Amino acid sequence: MSRPYVTVTSPNLLDSILKELHNRIQDFTALDGVCGITLNGGCSRGYADELSEIDLVLYLEAGQYELWNNGCSPISLGITKRGEYLYDIKISSLDEELQKPWDSVALWDLSYARILYDPSGQIAKLMRTKLAQRPERLQAEGPMFNCWWHFRLAGDIWLHRGDIVQGHAMMNKAATQLVEALFSANREYVPHAKWLIHLSRTLPWTPAGWETGLMQIMSTGDCSRESLITRQAAIEHYWSEVDAYIISQECPVTR
């Protein structure tokens, strides 16, 4: 099944990024204790521009991780410039990462990660282990309830009280929760907020007219009472579509 992908139409500089990595990767693999390296972030999802960072995760053996994490790293970590490129370098203990649970955003990022260095196959094993079970559709239950609470309960309250700006603030919350539920309905990991709306466009299943729907559920119009009512109705419509789809997949009618 296809994965959500980047559809940005501005120039893609990924080829020059990958060339940079090819030329510098030995700088990282030669460091003591590095047992794996992955490319993460937007570059791993196939897109980079002049505002992108090169997101790397350096997986370390336990002893070296302790040293690096306590300020004895041989290279600059976090946001740092190397040559003409901006990097975001993160370190992780391979042993710890295997043991601890990962949240949905971390799993989403890992699911797109590209292995750059894995001499003993440990990073491939980590990825297989963490991504062995795809999200379930019924994980949408929480976001769907939260969406309803914000668009219906809180929305009606602020329509009654006449604070339209506060009402739209509740719709903002509802719209975000609805899109998160849409990812779960597709059994996809929920992305970081930075990518949530953009990647929802290329999910395998979306409600009919989803591109128009996104405009409707995100629009504050002229911030009149009518704009809030219109936006609330749009969110309710797409909430019902997502709800019906989950029911059709989880509880199909047998004839």
C-alpha contacts under 8 A as a table, 3 or more apart, distances in Angstrom:
res1	aa1	res2	aa2	distance
1	M	204	P	7.65
2	S	203	L	7.88
2	S	204	P	6.66
3	R	202	T	7.57
3	R	203	L	6.73
3	R	204	P	7.41
4	P	199	L	5.47
4	P	200	S	6.91
4	P	201	R	7.61
4	P	202	T	4.84
4	P	203	L	5.11
4	P	204	P	7.59
5	Y	45	R	6.79
5	Y	46	G	7.92
5	Y	199	L	6.03
5	Y	202	T	6.24
6	V	45	R	6.85
6	V	46	G	7.02
6	V	47	Y	6.81
6	V	198	H	7.40
6	V	199	L	6.42
7	T	198	H	7.88
8	V	47	Y	7.91
9	T	12	N	7.95
11	P	49	D	6.82
12	N	15	D	7.84
12	N	47	Y	5.83
12	N	48	A	5.57
12	N	49	D	5.74
13	L	16	S	5.68
13	L	17	I	6.54
13	L	47	Y	7.16
13	L	48	A	5.21
13	L	49	D	5.18
13	L	50	E	7.49
14	L	17	I	4.92
14	L	18	L	6.15
14	L	43	C	6.64
14	L	46	G	6.87
14	L	47	Y	5.70
14	L	48	A	4.97
14	L	49	D	7.25
15	D	18	L	5.18
15	D	19	K	6.21
16	S	19	K	4.99
16	S	20	E	6.17
17	I	20	E	5.05
17	I	21	L	6.31
17	I	48	A	7.56
17	I	54	I	7.54
18	L	21	L	5.00
18	L	22	H	6.13
19	K	22	H	5.05
19	K	23	N	6.32
20	E	23	N	5.23
20	E	24	R	6.27
21	L	24	R	5.11
21	L	25	I	5.47
22	H	25	I	5.57
23	N	26	Q	7.49
24	R	27	D	5.46
24	R	28	F	7.38
25	I	28	F	5.47
25	I	29	T	6.31
26	Q	29	T	4.93
26	Q	30	A	5.79
27	D	30	A	5.80
27	D	31	L	7.18
28	F	31	L	5.59
28	F	34	V	7.61
29	T	34	V	6.26
29	T	35	C	7.92
29	T	36	G	7.89
29	T	37	I	7.87
29	T	117	Y	7.25
30	A	34	V	7.69
31	L	34	V	5.99
31	L	74	P	7.95
32	D	64	Q	7.41
33	G	60	L	5.34
33	G	61	E	5.23
33	G	63	G	7.82
33	G	64	Q	5.47
33	G	65	Y	7.79
34	V	37	I	7.63
34	V	58	L	6.49
34	V	59	Y	5.88
34	V	60	L	4.66
34	V	61	E	6.61
35	C	58	L	7.75
35	C	59	Y	5.74
35	C	60	L	5.57
35	C	61	E	6.57
35	C	117	Y	7.67
35	C	118	D	6.53
35	C	119	P	7.19
35	C	120	S	7.78
35	C	122	Q	7.82
36	G	58	L	6.05
36	G	59	Y	4.96
36	G	60	L	7.12
36	G	115	I	7.84
36	G	116	L	7.56
36	G	117	Y	5.06
36	G	118	D	4.74
36	G	119	P	7.31
36	G	122	Q	7.45
36	G	123	I	6.11
37	I	56	L	6.82
37	I	57	V	5.61
37	I	58	L	4.71
37	I	59	Y	6.00
37	I	115	I	6.24
37	I	116	L	5.41
37	I	117	Y	4.94
37	I	118	D	6.79
37	I	123	I	7.91
38	T	56	L	5.73
38	T	57	V	5.31
38	T	58	L	6.88
38	T	113	A	6.13
38	T	114	R	5.41
38	T	115	I	4.48
38	T	116	L	5.26
38	T	117	Y	6.95
39	L	43	C	7.21
39	L	44	S	5.84
39	L	54	I	7.48
39	L	55	D	5.88
39	L	56	L	4.87
39	L	57	V	6.65
39	L	113	A	5.59
39	L	114	R	5.04
39	L	115	I	6.40
39	L	116	L	6.61
40	N	43	C	6.49
40	N	44	S	5.02
40	N	45	R	7.92
40	N	54	I	7.74
40	N	55	D	5.11
40	N	56	L	5.87
40	N	57	V	7.14
40	N	109	D	6.61
40	N	110	L	7.22
40	N	112	Y	7.09
40	N	113	A	4.83
40	N	114	R	6.71
41	G	44	S	5.64
41	G	45	R	7.00
41	G	53	E	7.99
41	G	54	I	7.44
41	G	55	D	5.46
41	G	109	D	6.75
41	G	113	A	7.63
42	G	45	R	5.12
42	G	46	G	6.68
42	G	47	Y	5.78
42	G	48	A	6.39
42	G	52	S	7.35
42	G	55	D	7.98
43	C	46	G	5.24
43	C	47	Y	5.13
43	C	48	A	5.48
43	C	52	S	7.83
43	C	54	I	6.82
43	C	55	D	7.52
44	S	47	Y	7.44
44	S	112	Y	5.84
44	S	113	A	5.44
44	S	114	R	5.93
45	R	112	Y	6.00
45	R	113	A	7.75
48	A	51	L	7.63
48	A	52	S	5.46
48	A	53	E	7.95
49	D	52	S	5.33
52	S	86	L	7.65
53	E	85	Y	7.44
53	E	86	L	5.15
53	E	87	Y	5.13
53	E	88	D	6.17
54	I	85	Y	7.62
54	I	86	L	6.32
54	I	87	Y	4.53
54	I	88	D	5.90
54	I	89	I	7.99
55	D	87	Y	5.96
55	D	88	D	4.73
55	D	89	I	6.03
55	D	90	K	7.79
56	L	87	Y	7.45
56	L	88	D	6.26
56	L	89	I	4.96
56	L	90	K	6.19
57	V	89	I	6.03
57	V	90	K	4.80
57	V	91	I	5.59
57	V	92	S	6.98
58	L	89	I	7.33
58	L	90	K	6.18
58	L	91	I	4.77
58	L	92	S	6.26
59	Y	91	I	5.88
59	Y	92	S	4.89
59	Y	93	S	5.73
59	Y	94	L	5.51
60	L	64	Q	6.17
60	L	65	Y	5.38
60	L	91	I	6.98
60	L	92	S	6.08
60	L	93	S	5.14
60	L	94	L	5.99
61	E	64	Q	5.57
61	E	65	Y	6.03
61	E	93	S	6.18
61	E	94	L	6.44
61	E	95	D	7.52
62	A	65	Y	5.13
62	A	66	E	6.35
62	A	93	S	5.83
62	A	94	L	7.33
62	A	95	D	6.84
63	G	66	E	5.29
63	G	67	L	6.60
64	Q	67	L	5.08
64	Q	68	W	6.09
65	Y	68	W	5.14
65	Y	69	N	5.77
65	Y	91	I	7.43
65	Y	92	S	6.96
65	Y	93	S	5.79
66	E	69	N	5.21
66	E	70	N	6.18
67	L	70	N	5.27
67	L	71	G	6.74
67	L	72	C	5.30
67	L	73	S	6.69
68	W	71	G	5.45
68	W	72	C	4.68
68	W	73	S	4.02
68	W	74	P	7.56
69	N	72	C	7.04
69	N	73	S	7.15
69	N	91	I	7.92
70	N	73	S	7.89
73	S	76	S	7.13
73	S	77	L	7.84
76	S	80	T	6.52
76	S	89	I	7.90
77	L	80	T	6.72
77	L	88	D	7.18
77	L	89	I	5.13
77	L	90	K	6.36
77	L	91	I	7.88
78	G	87	Y	7.52
78	G	88	D	4.90
78	G	89	I	4.78
78	G	90	K	6.01
79	I	86	L	6.95
79	I	87	Y	5.63
79	I	88	D	4.38
79	I	89	I	6.57
80	T	86	L	5.85
80	T	87	Y	5.28
80	T	88	D	6.32
80	T	89	I	7.61
81	K	84	E	6.89
81	K	85	Y	5.69
81	K	86	L	4.45
81	K	87	Y	5.84
82	R	85	Y	5.59
82	R	86	L	6.38
82	R	87	Y	6.94
92	S	96	E	7.77
92	S	97	E	7.07
93	S	96	E	5.25
93	S	97	E	6.12
94	L	97	E	5.17
94	L	98	L	6.26
95	D	98	L	5.33
95	D	99	Q	6.56
96	E	99	Q	5.22
96	E	100	K	6.15
97	E	100	K	5.51
97	E	101	P	7.89
97	E	126	L	7.99
98	L	126	L	6.29
98	L	129	T	7.94
98	L	130	K	7.87
102	W	106	A	5.97
102	W	107	L	6.29
102	W	130	K	7.78
103	D	106	A	5.45
103	D	107	L	6.30
104	S	107	L	5.06
104	S	108	W	5.98
104	S	189	Y	5.72
104	S	190	V	5.89
104	S	191	P	7.49
105	V	108	W	4.93
105	V	109	D	6.24
105	V	189	Y	6.94
105	V	190	V	6.00
105	V	191	P	5.37
105	V	192	H	5.63
106	A	109	D	5.20
106	A	110	L	6.16
107	L	110	L	4.94
107	L	111	S	5.96
107	L	130	K	7.25
107	L	131	L	7.09
107	L	189	Y	6.80
108	W	111	S	5.14
108	W	112	Y	6.93
108	W	189	Y	5.03
108	W	190	V	6.46
108	W	191	P	5.84
109	D	112	Y	5.65
109	D	113	A	6.37
109	D	191	P	7.53
110	L	113	A	4.90
110	L	127	M	7.11
111	S	127	M	7.58
111	S	131	L	6.94
115	I	118	D	6.88
115	I	123	I	7.40
115	I	124	A	7.63
118	D	121	G	5.27
118	D	122	Q	6.52
118	D	123	I	5.97
118	D	124	A	7.42
119	P	122	Q	7.85
121	G	124	A	5.36
121	G	125	K	6.32
122	Q	125	K	4.99
122	Q	126	L	6.18
123	I	126	L	4.92
123	I	127	M	6.23
124	A	127	M	5.16
124	A	128	R	6.19
125	K	128	R	5.06
125	K	129	T	6.05
126	L	129	T	5.13
126	L	130	K	6.09
127	M	130	K	5.28
127	M	131	L	5.81
127	M	132	A	7.99
128	R	131	L	5.35
128	R	132	A	5.51
129	T	132	A	5.31
130	K	133	Q	7.62
131	L	134	R	6.61
134	R	187	R	6.33
134	R	188	E	7.04
134	R	189	Y	7.78
135	P	139	Q	7.17
135	P	184	S	6.65
135	P	187	R	4.92
135	P	188	E	6.03
135	P	189	Y	6.39
136	E	139	Q	5.63
136	E	184	S	6.66
136	E	185	A	7.72
136	E	187	R	5.44
137	R	140	A	5.91
137	R	184	S	5.10
137	R	185	A	4.61
137	R	186	N	6.68
137	R	187	R	5.42
137	R	246	I	6.71
137	R	250	E	7.80
138	L	141	E	5.59
138	L	184	S	7.36
138	L	185	A	7.41
138	L	246	I	7.63
139	Q	142	G	6.69
139	Q	181	A	7.79
139	Q	184	S	6.08
140	A	143	P	5.46
140	A	144	M	5.89
140	A	180	E	7.53
140	A	181	A	4.57
140	A	182	L	7.46
140	A	184	S	5.24
140	A	185	A	6.35
141	E	144	M	5.18
141	E	145	F	6.20
141	E	181	A	7.56
142	G	145	F	5.28
142	G	146	N	6.19
143	P	146	N	4.99
143	P	147	C	5.90
143	P	177	Q	5.00
143	P	178	L	6.55
143	P	180	E	6.59
143	P	181	A	5.45
144	M	147	C	5.04
144	M	148	W	6.24
144	M	177	Q	6.70
144	M	178	L	6.27
144	M	181	A	6.01
144	M	239	W	7.45
144	M	243	D	7.92
145	F	148	W	5.11
145	F	149	W	6.11
146	N	149	W	5.00
146	N	150	H	6.26
146	N	174	A	7.00
146	N	177	Q	6.60
147	C	150	H	5.30
147	C	151	F	6.15
147	C	173	K	7.10
147	C	174	A	4.20
147	C	175	A	6.95
147	C	176	T	7.85
147	C	177	Q	5.18
147	C	178	L	5.79
147	C	239	W	7.96
148	W	151	F	5.32
148	W	152	R	5.49
148	W	153	L	7.16
148	W	174	A	6.98
148	W	236	E	7.79
148	W	239	W	7.88
149	W	152	R	5.63
149	W	153	L	5.03
149	W	154	A	6.29
149	W	174	A	7.80
150	H	153	L	5.95
150	H	154	A	4.95
150	H	155	G	6.09
150	H	170	M	5.31
150	H	171	M	6.40
150	H	173	K	6.57
150	H	174	A	5.22
151	F	154	A	6.13
151	F	155	G	4.82
151	F	156	D	7.62
151	F	170	M	6.44
151	F	171	M	5.53
151	F	174	A	5.58
151	F	232	Q	5.91
151	F	235	I	7.15
151	F	236	E	7.39
152	R	155	G	5.01
152	R	156	D	5.73
152	R	232	Q	7.47
152	R	236	E	8.00
153	L	156	D	5.48
153	L	157	I	6.32
154	A	157	I	5.02
154	A	158	W	6.32
154	A	167	G	7.31
154	A	170	M	6.60
155	G	158	W	5.42
155	G	159	L	6.17
155	G	167	G	5.47
155	G	168	H	7.94
155	G	170	M	6.42
155	G	171	M	7.12
155	G	232	Q	7.24
156	D	159	L	5.04
156	D	160	H	6.10
157	I	160	H	5.20
157	I	161	R	6.20
158	W	161	R	4.80
158	W	162	G	5.75
158	W	163	D	5.53
158	W	164	I	6.67
158	W	166	Q	6.72
158	W	167	G	5.19
159	L	162	G	5.11
159	L	163	D	6.67
159	L	164	I	6.63
159	L	167	G	6.71
159	L	225	R	7.22
159	L	228	L	7.81
162	G	225	R	7.74
163	D	166	Q	5.49
163	D	167	G	6.28
164	I	167	G	4.82
164	I	168	H	6.20
164	I	223	C	6.54
164	I	224	S	6.75
164	I	225	R	6.11
164	I	228	L	6.71
165	V	168	H	5.13
165	V	169	A	6.29
165	V	223	C	6.81
166	Q	169	A	4.95
166	Q	170	M	6.49
167	G	170	M	5.15
167	G	171	M	6.43
167	G	228	L	6.91
168	H	171	M	4.77
168	H	172	N	6.19
168	H	220	T	6.62
168	H	223	C	7.88
168	H	228	L	6.38
169	A	172	N	5.08
169	A	173	K	6.66
170	M	173	K	5.19
170	M	174	A	6.26
171	M	174	A	4.80
171	M	175	A	5.97
171	M	217	I	7.80
171	M	218	M	7.98
171	M	231	R	7.52
171	M	232	Q	6.92
172	N	175	A	5.25
172	N	176	T	6.37
172	N	218	M	6.94
173	K	176	T	5.32
173	K	177	Q	6.29
174	A	177	Q	5.16
174	A	178	L	6.09
174	A	235	I	7.56
175	A	178	L	5.06
175	A	179	V	6.35
175	A	217	I	6.06
175	A	218	M	6.77
175	A	235	I	6.76
176	T	179	V	5.31
176	T	180	E	6.28
177	Q	180	E	5.04
177	Q	181	A	6.17
178	L	181	A	5.05
178	L	182	L	6.28
178	L	235	I	7.90
178	L	239	W	6.57
179	V	182	L	4.90
179	V	183	F	6.55
179	V	196	L	7.25
179	V	197	I	7.00
179	V	200	S	7.05
180	E	183	F	5.29
180	E	184	S	6.59
180	E	190	V	5.90
180	E	196	L	7.46
181	A	184	S	5.06
181	A	185	A	6.07
181	A	242	V	7.76
182	L	185	A	4.92
182	L	186	N	6.44
182	L	200	S	7.69
182	L	206	T	7.44
182	L	242	V	6.51
183	F	186	N	5.16
183	F	187	R	6.37
183	F	188	E	5.11
183	F	189	Y	6.53
183	F	190	V	5.79
183	F	200	S	7.14
183	F	203	L	7.40
184	S	187	R	4.73
184	S	188	E	5.42
184	S	189	Y	6.73
184	S	190	V	6.90
185	A	188	E	7.48
185	A	242	V	7.29
185	A	245	Y	7.63
185	A	246	I	5.94
186	N	203	L	7.10
186	N	204	P	6.95
186	N	205	W	6.56
190	V	196	L	7.40
191	P	194	K	7.82
191	P	195	W	6.14
191	P	196	L	5.37
192	H	195	W	5.72
192	H	196	L	6.05
193	A	196	L	4.92
193	A	197	I	7.70
194	K	197	I	7.96
195	W	198	H	5.44
195	W	199	L	5.95
196	L	199	L	5.71
196	L	200	S	6.27
197	I	200	S	5.27
197	I	201	R	7.22
197	I	214	L	7.99
198	H	201	R	6.06
199	L	202	T	5.80
199	L	203	L	7.06
200	S	203	L	5.43
200	S	206	T	7.95
201	R	206	T	7.57
201	R	210	W	7.27
201	R	211	E	6.86
203	L	206	T	6.42
206	T	210	W	6.15
207	P	210	W	5.45
207	P	238	Y	6.98
207	P	241	E	6.21
207	P	242	V	6.97
209	G	212	T	5.46
209	G	213	G	5.99
210	W	213	G	4.52
210	W	214	L	5.99
211	E	214	L	5.27
211	E	215	M	6.75
212	T	215	M	5.22
212	T	216	Q	6.36
213	G	216	Q	4.97
213	G	217	I	6.10
213	G	234	A	7.29
213	G	238	Y	7.45
214	L	217	I	5.32
214	L	218	M	6.03
215	M	218	M	5.36
215	M	219	S	5.82
216	Q	219	S	5.29
216	Q	231	R	6.25
216	Q	234	A	6.13
216	Q	235	I	7.84
217	I	231	R	5.65
217	I	232	Q	7.64
217	I	234	A	5.78
217	I	235	I	5.44
218	M	231	R	7.63
219	S	231	R	6.79
220	T	223	C	5.56
220	T	227	S	6.24
220	T	228	L	6.91
220	T	231	R	7.15
221	G	224	S	7.45
221	G	227	S	5.35
221	G	228	L	7.98
222	D	227	S	6.36
223	C	226	E	7.90
223	C	227	S	5.70
223	C	228	L	6.83
224	S	227	S	5.13
224	S	228	L	6.65
225	R	228	L	5.30
225	R	229	I	6.42
226	E	229	I	5.06
226	E	230	T	6.09
227	S	230	T	5.09
227	S	231	R	6.10
228	L	231	R	5.13
228	L	232	Q	6.02
229	I	232	Q	5.12
229	I	233	A	6.21
230	T	233	A	5.20
230	T	234	A	6.32
231	R	234	A	5.08
231	R	235	I	6.29
232	Q	235	I	5.25
232	Q	236	E	6.18
233	A	236	E	5.04
233	A	237	H	6.13
234	A	237	H	5.09
234	A	238	Y	6.39
235	I	238	Y	5.33
235	I	239	W	5.90
236	E	239	W	4.95
236	E	240	S	6.19
237	H	240	S	5.27
237	H	241	E	6.45
238	Y	241	E	4.87
238	Y	242	V	6.20
239	W	242	V	5.29
239	W	243	D	6.08
240	S	243	D	4.98
240	S	244	A	6.02
241	E	244	A	5.20
241	E	245	Y	6.23
242	V	245	Y	5.12
242	V	246	I	6.29
243	D	246	I	5.30
243	D	247	I	6.30
244	A	247	I	5.13
244	A	248	S	6.09
245	Y	248	S	5.04
245	Y	249	Q	6.28
246	I	249	Q	5.21
246	I	250	E	6.00
247	I	250	E	5.18
247	I	251	C	5.31
247	I	252	P	7.05
248	S	251	C	5.51
248	S	252	P	4.88
248	S	253	V	7.46
249	Q	252	P	5.80
